[in-house]
């Protein structure tokens, strides 16, 4: 997830009652001016009048998700920037892209696992919680990612599963013989068991938060989930890093041991996850195409189901947000948060989708503005409302 704090601050300044909170607003909240532009956007419904552009927008975003997922997979598997695939660069660590030694690759794996623990605990969970506890409840709500679908808690748990997959070098909770788990089992079995248990405990602490998170931001289960993320991150950033460095320096583990881990990491986790992402986004696009062709409540629901399925491999890739996903802007393309909901509504009104793509040479501000009106969360906004599929108007 790429979070735009400037955009969040700008949009929050326009929030009042936006229809998502359990509490209601009185008619006197804004007696002169009426709902703000942002409030109107947040409460927008699919109607007969906007249905043509709504369906076209949904399909365009779904197609862009397929394009981005395909670009990401191909950059690792086939060719990156017109040269060797990124998997070759990473596995061979021949000096390209900053990878000169096998330990550089291991360090990246550890760093990215630690970074996602911080993002989940301090940003995705922590930012809304801090705002809520400070009395800024509307700001807290807006800070919750995936709030339209009520899928936030599942996203965060899948982020922790991405750490498990990276540590086990598998995608199904089994433990690959060439994995950090097996190396640490040999080097320091006590620490290894502690890390494996911390991964499970952190996932469970997140899932202990009542569902949906956007309705329970201030719940007593939230601080333990944050603490679990911090503890897990510290294990990776300090204990695991130090143990591996010492063992490598004293010859307990060899470059060949680490090389086997790197190869399994790429072939058993990264590439299968990105392949799954491409395939499931294709199925999502197909579901949106079906909705485009024949809008109905069932078609809306099918597209929502496909969105949830396609979301899983993305969230389970967030422990390896490096290389093409970062350098090519694919993370913010697919997962920027928050959205520019007002701009989305302007596009729905105009039917002009030319602003959904950016090119090299545009300013950072221009690119960011584009990324805030596409991706998973834009499609989520178009498909879901209040945790349920949107509906077509009754005839």
Long-range contacts (C-beta under 8 A, 24 or more apart in sequence): 1-119, 1-124, 1-145, 1-318, 1-331, 1-335, 1-336, 1-337, 2-331, 2-332, 2-335, 2-336, 2-337, 2-371, 3-123, 3-336, 3-337, 3-338, 4-336, 4-337, 4-338, 4-368, 4-372, 7-338, 7-340, 7-368, 7-372, 8-142, 8-143, 8-338, 11-38, 11-142, 11-338, 11-340, 11-341, 11-342, 12-138, 12-139, 12-142, 14-38, 14-39, 15-39, 15-138, 15-139, 15-142, 16-138, 17-138, 18-42, 18-43, 18-138, 18-141, 19-43, 20-141, 20-147, 20-214, 20-386, 21-137, 21-138, 21-141, 22-215, 37-342, 37-345, 38-341, 38-342, 40-345, 41-341, 41-342, 41-344, 41-345, 42-341, 44-345, 44-348, 45-385, 45-390, 46-390, 46-391, 46-392, 46-393, 47-393, 48-393, 50-348, 50-349, 51-295, 51-392, 51-393, 52-351, 53-347, 53-348, 53-349, 53-350, 53-351, 54-348, 54-382, 55-291, 55-292, 55-295, 56-292, 56-351, 56-353, 57-344, 57-347, 57-348, 57-353, 57-382, 58-288, 58-291, 58-292, 58-303, 58-379, 58-382, 58-383, 59-285, 59-288, 59-289, 59-292, 60-353, 60-356, 61-356, 61-374, 61-375, 61-378, 61-379, 61-382, 62-281, 62-284, 62-285, 62-288, 62-289, 62-379, 63-285, 64-333, 64-356, 64-357, 64-374, 64-375, 65-281, 65-284, 65-285, 65-310, 65-334, 65-375, 65-376, 65-379, 66-278, 66-281, 66-282, 66-284, 66-285, 68-330, 68-333, 68-334, 69-274, 69-277, 69-278, 69-281, 69-282, 69-334, 70-278, 71-324, 71-328, 71-330, 72-274, 72-277, 72-278, 72-324, 72-325, 72-328, 72-330, 73-271, 73-274, 73-275, 73-277, 73-278, 75-323, 75-324, 75-328, 76-266, 76-270, 76-271, 76-274, 76-323, 76-324, 77-271, 77-274, 77-275, 80-323, 80-324, 86-323, 86-324, 87-266, 87-267, 87-270, 87-271, 89-323, 90-262, 90-266, 90-323, 91-262, 91-263, 91-266, 93-262, 97-323, 102-255, 102-258, 102-259, 102-262, 103-245, 103-248, 103-258, 105-258, 105-262, 105-265, 106-180, 106-244, 106-258, 106-261, 106-262, 107-241, 108-322, 109-166, 109-180, 109-261, 109-262, 109-265, 109-320, 110-236, 110-237, 110-240, 110-241, 110-244, 111-237, 112-166, 112-319, 112-320, 112-321, 112-322, 113-163, 113-166, 113-167, 113-236, 113-319, 114-233, 114-236, 114-237, 115-321, 116-159, 116-160, 116-162, 116-163, 116-318, 116-319, 116-321, 117-160, 117-163, 117-202, 117-229, 117-230, 117-232, 117-233, 117-236, 118-229, 118-230, 118-233, 119-159, 119-318, 120-156, 120-159, 120-160, 120-206, 120-229, 121-225, 121-226, 121-227, 121-228, 121-229, 121-230, 121-233, 122-226, 122-229, 122-230, 124-152, 124-155, 124-156, 124-159, 125-156, 125-206, 125-209, 125-213, 125-222, 125-225, 125-226, 125-229, 126-226, 128-213, 128-214, 128-217, 129-217, 129-218, 129-222, 129-223, 129-226, 132-217, 132-218, 133-218, 137-217, 140-217, 141-214, 141-217, 142-338, 143-338, 144-213, 144-214, 144-217, 145-337, 145-377, 146-311, 146-377, 146-380, 147-212, 147-214, 148-377, 148-380, 148-381, 148-383, 148-384, 148-385, 148-386, 148-387, 149-304, 149-307, 149-308, 149-380, 149-383, 149-384, 149-387, 150-211, 150-212, 150-214, 150-384, 150-386, 150-387, 151-212, 151-308, 151-311, 151-380, 152-212, 152-213, 152-214, 153-206, 153-207, 153-209, 153-211, 153-212, 153-213, 154-308, 154-315, 155-311, 155-315, 156-206, 156-213, 156-225, 157-203, 157-206, 157-207, 158-311, 158-312, 158-315, 158-316, 158-318, 159-315, 159-316, 159-318, 159-319, 160-199, 160-202, 160-203, 160-206, 160-229, 160-232, 161-203, 161-315, 161-316, 162-273, 162-315, 162-316, 162-317, 162-318, 162-319, 162-320, 163-199, 163-232, 163-236, 163-319, 164-199, 164-200, 164-203, 165-269, 165-273, 165-316, 165-319, 166-265, 166-269, 166-319, 166-320, 167-195, 167-196, 167-199, 169-261, 169-264, 169-265, 169-268, 169-269, 170-268, 170-269, 171-268, 171-269, 171-272, 171-273, 171-316, 176-264, 176-268, 178-260, 178-261, 178-263, 178-264, 179-261, 179-264, 179-265, 180-240, 180-244, 180-261, 183-244, 183-247, 183-253, 183-257, 183-258, 183-261, 184-240, 184-243, 184-244, 186-252, 186-253, 187-243, 187-244, 187-247, 187-252, 187-253, 188-243, 188-247, 191-235, 191-239, 191-240, 191-243, 194-235, 194-239, 195-232, 195-235, 195-236, 195-239, 195-240, 198-228, 198-231, 198-232, 198-235, 199-232, 201-228, 201-232, 202-228, 202-229, 202-231, 202-232, 212-387, 269-320, 270-317, 270-320, 273-313, 273-316, 273-317, 273-320, 274-313, 274-317, 276-313, 277-310, 277-313, 277-314, 277-317, 280-306, 280-309, 280-310, 280-312, 280-313, 281-310, 283-309, 283-310, 284-309, 284-310, 284-379, 288-379, 295-392, 296-392, 297-389, 297-391, 297-392, 300-383, 300-389, 300-390, 300-391, 300-392, 301-389, 303-383, 303-389, 304-383, 304-384, 304-388, 304-389, 307-376, 307-379, 307-380, 307-383, 307-384, 310-376, 311-376, 314-376, 329-358, 329-367, 329-371, 332-367, 332-368, 332-371, 332-375, 333-371, 333-374, 333-375, 334-375, 334-376, 335-375, 335-376, 335-377, 336-368, 336-371, 336-372, 336-374, 336-375, 336-377, 337-377, 338-372, 338-377, 339-372, 339-373, 339-377, 339-378, 339-381, 340-369, 340-372, 340-373, 341-381, 343-369, 343-372, 343-373, 344-373, 344-378, 344-381, 347-373
